[in-house]
Amino acid sequence: MNKFLAKAFGFDPMKNDIRTEIIAGITTFLTMAYILAVNPMIFGNLDGMPKGSVFTATALAAIIATLVMAFYAKKPFALAPGMGLNAFFVFTVCFGMGYSWQFALTAVLIEGIIFIILSLTKVRTWILNAVPVSLKHAIGAGIGLFIAFIGLQSAGIIVNNDATLVGLGKLTEGKALLGVIGLVISGTLVMLHVRGGILLGILATAIIGISIKDPATGEAITHFTGVVSLPDSVAPIFCKFEWSQILSVDMIVVVFTFLFIDMFDTMGTVVGVAEKAGFVDEKGNIQDAEKVFMADAIGTVCGACLGTSTTTTYVESAAGVGAGGRTGLTAFTAAVCFAIALLFSPIFLAIPGAATAPSLIIVGMMMMQPVTKVNWLNYRESIPAFLCLILMPLAYSISDGILIGVIAYVVLYALSGKYKEISPMMWILAVLFVLKYIFL
């Protein structure tokens, strides 16, 4: 058994525990399962894309990509169609530019193929390794702030405020109250080093949600609408590509934008989660990074064929890593959970965002540790690192945080006369990023 696990998932019985890996996989799944509800809702705005078909496509894309991660990359990361990328697909390409969803799917397919080529040539790895260590530390911490912010929002602890952009929600009722209760439960379990404490916190909070009502609707926050439902067919959206405008300027722009966002969202996620998992060496390089990127690229191609937007590595994988996941068995478990969700969607959808929010907040806290490695007294290093870190949650974008951080790093090093210490790749990236903000 151990020989099979070692060969299949990179499992080491001297370092890893099967129970821990399985719990970590389930934890990762529960923190990212919201995509199975959100993706159909977003794509449901488009005529000809049935929500049921999109749900099935979303789950299948997640299963395929995560299995590639499990068996090929052997890392505890899970993948699914990415948030932000799905909104760009629907609201920018289709509604804003006026193109069909078939056109957008074709762009996703082309982007995925380019990704595979870049991964095979290790270009993505070269780009990743060219990023300074100080920025890598900032990326990890920034992602921690970002996912904690997502958790606070999903629980209603942080809400919209027209005067100050954000404000504190009403903590004595509804999902905000449930989120606070869940944070106390999960925080206590983690503090006491209870194995699987994050997952236990999610489940306990969901159960408590049955007795807490949402003041807006008067209904319980956690409620069941059924147990089993067969998945809808993906036939209406399967391989529905549009090749007539493949060489148009708009197609090139859309493909580049998908590629750009996916590359740096995935890069930032992989850097942050890999550092938390201990997959980063003393030089800041990630073990088997090209294999991780290949899983992302293959998932994108498969997702496009199935009828959904770009598939990417999820930052919520940090929840599984925080629960102890370190091998491909964690990813395999998450993939199995997505497969089960195809048949039992009413059950997993009953777990509200307020119940998974505490895990995101706690894991976000755990990911802040790398900031201690940044030399804050060296302003050439610390200013770009701080901009990178703070802009991720404030701009609500991992990629924008990275882009601004890279630009600031090159500018400050050049202005201080240290331009010879800037790698050629960093110069290239900085110029491309500046052009991106000017023209895109």
N, C-alpha and C positions, 0 to 999 in steps of 0.2 A: 504493500500500500504506500509506504513512504517513498519507495523508488518511483512509483507512478507519479505521486504528487511532486516529487523533486523534478522529474523530467517534464511534466506537463506545466507546472506552475512556478517552478523555482523555489519550491517549499523545502526548508531545512528543518528537520525535526529537532535539531539542537537549539534552534533560534525561534522557530515558529510553532504556533499551536493551532490545531484544526478548528477548535471551537471558537477561538478568538478571531480567526480569519473569516469564519462563517458569520459570526455576529457583526464583524466589520462590514462585510458585504451587504448584509441586511440593513445596517445603519446607513450606508451610502445610498442604497436604494430608497429608503424612506425619506431621506433629505432631498432627493432629486426627483421623486415620483410626481411632483407637481407638474412636471413637463407633460405628463400624459393627459392632464386636464387642460393645461394652458395652451398647448400647441393646437389641438382641435378647435379651441375657441378662437384663436387668432386666424387660422386658415379657414374657419367657417365663414369669414367675411367675404370669401371669394366664391363666385358661382362655379359649380362643377367640382368642388372639393368637399365631399360629404364629411362631416365631423367624425363619423364612425370609421370611415376609411383612413382618415388622417390619424386617428387614435391608433389603429392597427399598424400603420406605417411607422409612426413614432416609436412604438414598442419594438417592432421588428428591427428598425435601424439601431436602436439602443442595444438590442440583443446581439446583433451581428458584430457591431463595432466593439462592444465590451468583451465578447468572446475572443476577438482578435487580440485585444489587449491582454486577456488572461493567458492565452496559449502562446502567443508570439512574443509580446513584450514582457510578459510575466510580471506585471506591475499591478498594484491595487487600485487602479484608476478606472472609473466608469465613464461611459460616453453616452450621449443622446443628442438629438437635435438641439442646437444652442439657442438660448434666449438672446434677444437682440438681433441675431441673424434671421430669426423667423419674422421679426417685426420689419426688418429691412426688406425682406422678401415681399411681404404683403403690402406694407404701407408706403414703401418707397418705389420699388420696382413696378408693382402692379397698379397701385392707386396713384402714386406720384408721377411716375413716368408713363403710365398708361399701357403697359405691356401685359400680356396674358401670363397666367401662372405657369403655362407650359414654357414660355420664354425664360422665366425665372428658374424653373427646374433645369433647363438646359444649361444655364449659367452655373448652377450649383454642380452639375455633372462635370463641366469643363474645369471648374475650379478644383474639384476633387482629383481629376486626372493630373492636373498640374502639380497638385500637392504630392501625389504619388511619385512623380518624376523628381521633385525637389527632395523628397525623403530618400529616394534611392541614391541620389547624388550627394546626400548629406549636406545640402546647402542650408537646410533649416538648422541642422546641428551647428554648422559654422556660425550662423547668425546668432544662435543662442549662446554659444561659447564666447562670442565677441563682446557680449554685454558685460561690463565691469562687475566685479564681485559686490561692490557697494550697492549697485542698482538691483542686483539679484536679491540681496538681503531686503531691500526696500520693497521689491515686488512681492516677496512672500508676506511681509507684514501688511502691505497695502491690501492684498487679497484678504487677509484676515479681517481688516477693518471693513472691507467691502461685503464679505459674507455675513459679518455681524450686523451690518446695516440692513442687509436683506432680511435677516432674522427679526430684527427689531421692527421693521416695516410690516412683515407678514403677520406678526403678532399684534399689530396695532399699538405697540408701545411708542413708536415714533410715527407721527401722522403728518399729513400735509398742513401747512399753515401759510395762508396767502401773504401774511405780513413778513414772516421770517423764513419762508420756504418750508421749514420743518419745525415740528414742536412735539411736546410730550402728549401722548394720548391719555384717555381717562383710564387709570390703572385699576379702578375698583369695579369694573364691569366688563362683560363680554370677553372677546378674545384677548384683550390686553391683560385682563385679570388671569385668564388661563395661561398666557405666556409668562407672566410673573410667577405663577405657581409652578409651571414647568421648569422655569429657570432655577427656582429654589430646589426643586427635586433633583434635577440633572446636576446642578452645581454641587449639591451635597453628595450625590453618588460618586461624582468624579473626585471630589475632595477626599472621600474615604477610599479611593482607589478600588471601587467595586468594578469587577470585570464586566464589560458590556454596559456600564453605567449610562452611557449616552442613549443606547437603544432602549434600555429599561425606562429611562426618563421620558422618551418619546411615547412609549406604550402607556405608561402610567398617566401622562398628561392627556392623551387621547381619551382614555377611559373617564377621567375626571370631566372632560369636555361634554360628556353626555348630560351632566347635571347643571351645566352653566349655559345660560341662554344668551343669544346675541340680541342686544337691545334694539337693533335696527329691524330685525325680523320677528323677534319673539320666539325663535326656534332654538333648540339645543345646538351648540357649536359642533358637537360630534353627533352625527345621526346616520343610521344605516338605511339605504334605499333598496337593498337586495343583497344577494350573495354571489350568484353566478350569472354571467352573460357571455355568450359566444362572441368572438371578435368579428367585426364586419370585414368584408372582402376589400382588398386594395385595388381591385380591377379598375375602378373608375379613374384612378390616378397613377397606375403603374406604367412606368416608361413612357409617359406622355410628354415627349420632347418636341421642340419646335426648332428646326434647323434652317429655316429660310433666312434668318437674320444673324447667322452665326458669326459673320465677318463685319457686322455693323459696329460703328463707334460705340453705341450704347451698350452692346453686348460686351465689348472689351472693358468698358468702364465698370459695368456691373460685375463681371468676372473678377476684375482687379480688386474691387471693393470687398466682395465676398472673401477673396483670398487674403486680403490685407487684414480684415477684422478677425477672420478665423485664425490666421497665423499668430497674431499677437495676443489674442485672447487665450489660445491654447498654450502659447509660450509662457505667458504669465501664470496660468494655472499650473502648468507642469513644474515650473520653477518653484512656486510657492509650496505646492503639495509635496514635491520630491524632496525639498529641503526638510519639511516636517517629517517625512518618512525616513530620512537619513540616506537618500540616494544621491547626494551631492558630495563630490570629493573636496579636498582642501583648496583646489583651484576654482571651485564653484561650478564645475562641469557635472552634468547629470549622466548617470549610468544608463547606457542603452537608449539615449534620447531619440535616436533615429527610429527605433522600433516603436516607441510611444507615438511619434509623429505619424508613422506608417499606419498604425491602427486608426488614428484620426482621419487620415486620407482615405483609407479603404471604407471607413464608415460613411464618409461624405458621399462617395460614389454610390454605395449601396442605398443610402438614404435618398439620393436623387432618383434612383431607379424605382424605389418604392413609392415616392411621391411626397417627400418632405424636404425641409431645408437642411443646411449644412450641419453635419454631425460633428461634435467637438467634445474634448475632454472636459468634464464638469468639475468646477471648483468645489462642489459638494463632496467630491471624493475625499476631501480633507476630513470629513466627519468619520469616514471609515478608517482613515489613517489614524485619527485621534482615538478610535476605538481599538487600535492595535493591528490593523491590517497592514501587511508588508509584502504579500506575494500575489501572484495571479489568481490564487484561490479566492481572494476577496472579490476580484473583478468577476470571476466565474459565478460566485454566489449572487452578485448583483444582477448578472445576466439571467440567471435562473429566476430571480424575483420578477424581472420584467416579463419573462415567459409566463409565470404564474399570473401576473397582473392581467394578461390577455384574457384569462378565463374568469378571474375574480376581481375585476375592476371596481365593482361597488364597495368591496371591503377596503381596498387600499385607499380609495378616494374618500373614505370616511375619516381618515386621519387628517385633521385640519392643519393649515399652515401654522397656527398658533402652537400646535404640539411639536412640530419639527423645528420651530424657531429657536428654542433654547439650545439645541445642539449646534446650530449655526453660530450662535453668540459665543458659546463656550469654545468651540473650535477656533473661531476668530481670535479669541483671547490667546489660545495656545500658539497661534501662528504669529503672534507679535514678538516672539522670542528673538528672531534674527536681527531686530533693530539694535540689540545690544552689541552687535558685531560691526555696526557702522561707526566710522571715526567721525563723530559729530563736531570735533574741533577742526577738522580739515574741511573748510567750506566748499572747496572744489568737489568734494565727495558728498558732503552732507546736504547741500542745497538741492542738487538733482535728486538725491535719494528722498529728501523730504517732499519735494514736489510730486515725485512718483507715488509715494506713499499716500499723501493726503488727497490727491486728485482722483484716485480710484473710487473712493466712496462718494466724494463731492460731485464728481462729473458722472458718477454711476457708470463707469467704464474702465475695465481693466486695461484695455488697449490704449485709451487716451492717457492713462497714468504712465504707461511704459513709454509712449511716444514723447510726451513732454519731458520725461526724465532723461531720455536719450539726447534730445535736442539741448536741454539745459547742460548736460554733462559736457557735450562737445563745445558748446559756446563758452562755458566757464573755463575749461581747460585751454582753449585757444586764446581767450582774452588774458589769461594769466601767464602766457608764454610757454605753456606746456603742450603745445600742439603736437610735438613729436611723440608724446606718450599716447596719443589717440590712435587707435588701430584703424586701418583703411576701411574695414567693415563699418565701424562706428561713424566715420565721415560719410560713407554712402548712405547709411540708415538715416542719419540726421538730415541730409539733403532731401531724401525721399519723403521724410516725415514733414519737413517744412513745405514741400511742394504739395503734399496731401492736404494740409490745412489751407493752403492758398487756393488750390483748384478744385478740391472735392468738398 
